[in-house]
Amino acid sequence: MIAANKKSPSPTTATGDFENHTNDANSPTSDSQRKADEIVEQVAKLVQAGHFVYQRRSGDFLVLKFGLSRWHKDLPELHALPRKLRGKQ
């Protein structure tokens, strides 16, 4: 019979082989997470403006609105889209 008052160790207090330091600024996941956050933020802005944004497997973007489409090869081009649409190239 297992005693009800015994608690198993919490995974957050465990030390040793299972430590994970992904919150470090120099961690390799922080750069990829930062880029993913930038993409999500820019796509959200365009969606709020009424665009449909698709990120393709190759990393490029397809932006659609009113039956028209624009292809953007990377994130900097996607960031430039609102300026191009306002006519401030």
Buried (B, 14 or more C-beta within 10 A) or exposed (E): EEEEEEEEEEEEEEEEEEEEEEEEEEEEEEEEEEEEEEBEEBBEBBEEEEBEBEBEEEEBBEBEBEEEEBEBEEBEBBBEBBEEBEEEE
